[in-house]
């Protein structure tokens, strides 16, 4: 017999029945098997299998419970009355039913339907049979020969059209590309095995997958770097920022003052310390002077190197210069001092004399409290730059004493009291004073960074210097495409370029020598070819086709990448040219070392026996790391809001106040009959004099913002001196003299402790009034004051205009109220204080 199996095709319902707990109460037709007889005369059997075995006391059905219907030409035959029950896993369970159709029954090619019913005349299934699984369709001619296949044609038939390939657009890496191509080949090539590594086809597939992986990465990279919020490369972020006028900080190398203690001997007095001399961090067990011949071997172990930015001639007498106190004792150089008298040496060379532009270190060498060197305060050190040197004579000084008066800029004013002479605690006035401070002039400035190769002044052999020269990869431009070499170093120093005259920048106070603007520094990198040198530029936008410039950019791995011109903006390197790199390396916040961190110097072998000690008396500063990418993303979109031009009077006020010495400004437009003039009144910080030099400086500062066709005239603020008289009643028991002194100190522009008083110049600006209530409140806050009465409250030298009654003195236009309380200049204001009461 041959058989065919028919399913009920409701897998979800079948699974639900199987999930019911035992013993089973419901079942249904799982599948039906039709077994046709060998001949037409043989009977046909139908085996009906249940989803779940059921107890025989509820599931023993008769022939009346099975209904066979259907047929187009030959109706469904009647079933034999005999039903066989196939036992299940236990004798009392029924797993299936076997039905018999008598032999000689005829069937056509249509479908017949076998259903379980509760009895004759009823269409409902028995109570234990699930309605969804109570019937199944049968085909009694399934085993008959047909002229078509019973199953679809196989997929690898070449006569049928191929299905469209399905691509996963999320495929982005080599394994996914490889698997996709192997799957496609397996569908197209009969018998293809994609797991054979020796198959040439697999090799080609893997090559294509690798190239697809590279192109996919490039596509993702371009899409990522095309927008500022998603860009990850520092170069891309910097270029996006430049499009909106923002220049990200790429880091700054630190700077510090360096002092030398030199003693003539083996090396003659006046030894020249060359520009770019290396200075090393202090280490125990190492001599202060390191011979240049041993320097190349030390370079890999040096964590940080500083180098001098200018030549310096060392003189022994400059290592320690005494102050001249004009026969006075227990002297100090007060805070805010801008001059001093020094005892200098009668040197045979004019180069040894102090000159304007020299750096002078003012330092405490012993503690004023106990006279011990070890207790001298490192905070009592200050470097100034001399602006004037004038010889003076003291007839009471010993014969042969050479004196000079030295002065320095107000920007370098002494920030503390420097005790020159003092007696230790407990000593009487008869005891000799201890020298606690002196000056030194063997001072210069050093930048963080190490020259590679070392400077020629060290006298190293060419073979030693070439071995230390940085390399480019690729080392020469090719014939096609732009040459974008990568430097084998990442920490390119960024500082102000060294001067060709090997000197310090002229006219810059010492307080500003260590300042560095991140926008004004350049990479300390140069490239030499057979004809000339190439210089680092911030960008090539303003370069002409013959400009030998290049831009240093940070690569994705942190190394420096060089971008040259394209023949339009900057000269393009000629193919095959050879280049030699020289630069200085060392930058960032790590260069901000503390005071006395430097302790060694590298000198040519001819000077290696010099008696020389080096240190940095003050901490280094201005070192900065590159601006974080997150900060660039935050700041760049708003950079264009900062105007670099002045249109309205408010713009000129804002531009003037950008100058660090301007406290306030006022702009008034005027038409002169020929062109527009902007009158800009400025109020200088700290009440400093607004002289012609300062006004010229502000005019130069505003020139950057001025529009074409607008003339700018800078004027000083119009001072308005005040006349104020107070009658103060001292509290009972308070000394009238002390109370009056305290009141005057509280109102004075600069208090005795250095703080700002009530009439501080920066308190009043253009149009700022003086209110009587504020003045009374300031006086009442003074210790020992019981009450105060203002008897005079008006402009100085003018008739009273009701200011006292109104309780306010107004300022108009470019006027600024002032009351310096200086008896030497009474015309600038007068403050009179009368004190009563007290004792």
Number of C-alpha atoms within 10 A of each C-alpha: 11 11 15 16 13 15 16 18 12 11 11 9 15 20 11 9 18 15 10 13 8 8 10 15 17 18 23 27 24 22 19 24 18 22 18 21 17 11 11 13 11 15 17 24 21 21 19 23 19 20 21 24 23 24 19 16 10 13 20 15 19 13 17 14 17 19 18 19 16 18 18 12 11 13 15 20 16 14 19 13 11 12 15 14 19 15 17 16 9 10 10 12 20 23 20 24 18 17 20 19 20 15 15 14 16 13 19 16 14 14 15 19 15 19 18 26 22 18 17 11 8 11 13 14 21 20 14 15 22 20 16 13 23 20 25 20 16 23 18 19 15 13 11 7 9 9 5 7 8 9 6 7 9 8 13 14 11 9 6 10 8 12 7 6 8 8 8 10 6 7 16 18 16 19 13 15 21 22 16 18 17 20 14 12 18 15 15 15 10 11 10 14 15 17 9 11 11 8 12 10 16 19 13 12 20 20 14 16 22 17 14 18 20 15 14 16 14 12 12 13 14 12 12 16 18 14 13 20 15 13 20 16 18 22 17 21 23 23 15 23 21 15 12 14 16 19 18 23 18 24 26 31 32 30 28 29 25 26 24 23 20 23 19 16 11 12 16 14 16 16 16 13 18 21 20 25 25 26 29 23 17 17 12 7 6 10 14 22 22 22 17 23 17 12 19 15 11 10 13 8 7 12 9 19 23 29 25 25 23 21 18 21 15 25 23 21 20 23 19 18 19 16 23 20 17 12 9 8 14 17 19 16 20 14 13 15 18 19 20 14 19 20 17 21 17 14 11 8 8 9 12 20 16 20 16 16 21 20 25 24 25 22 23 24 23 23 22 26 14 16 20 14 13 9 14 20 14 15 12 19 20 23 24 25 25 23 19 17 19 13 12 12 11 13 9 9 13 8 8 8 14 16 20 20 16 21 21 24 19 15 15 20 19 22 13 15 13 23 22 25 25 23 22 17 10 8 12 10 9 7 9 14 19 19 21 25 26 22 22 20 26 24 25 25 22 25 31 31 30 26 22 18 20 24 18 15 14 21 15 19 10 10 8 15 16 14 12 15 16 15 17 19 13 12 17 17 20 14 10 7 7 15 22 16 18 21 20 13 14 17 18 26 27 29 25 18 13 16 12 7 9 15 15 19 14 8 13 14 21 23 16 10 16 18 14 20 12 23 13 13 20 22 27 23 23 16 18 14 13 9 6 9 14 19 17 20 19 16 17 21 11 10 18 15 14 13 19 21 24 24 19 24 20 20 17 13 8 13 17 21 21 18 20 25 24 14 14 14 18 21 20 21 20 12 13 11 12 14 18 16 19 20 20 25 23 24 29 22 16 16 26 19 21 14 17 17 18 24 20 22 26 21 24 21 16 13 21 19 15 19 15 20 17 23 23 23 26 22 18 24 23 20 26 21 17 15 14 13 18 11 10 21 19 12 14 22 16 13 15 13 10 9 12 11 15 20 13 12 16 14 17 24 20 16 22 28 19 14 15 9 16 17 20 21 24 26 24 16 15 12 9 9 7 6 10 14 17 21 18 25 24 28 30 25 15 16 14 12 11 15 11 12 9 18 19 14 12 22 18 13 15 23 14 12 17 20 13 6 9 14 16 20 16 23 22 19 22 18 17 20 23 25 23 18 17 19 17 24 21 24 18 13 10 17 16 22 14 14 22 22 12 19 22 20 18 21 22 21 25 19 17 12 7 10 11 19 18 21 21 19 23 18 16 20 22 21 15 16 16 21 16 17 10 13 16 15 11 14 22 16 12 17 14 22 23 17 15 19 13 15 13 17 24 23 21 18 13 10 8 13 12 12 17 16 9 10 16 17 19 17 19 13 14 22 23 22 27 26 25 21 23 14 11 7 10 15 16 20 22 21 20 13 15 14 20 17 16 17 11
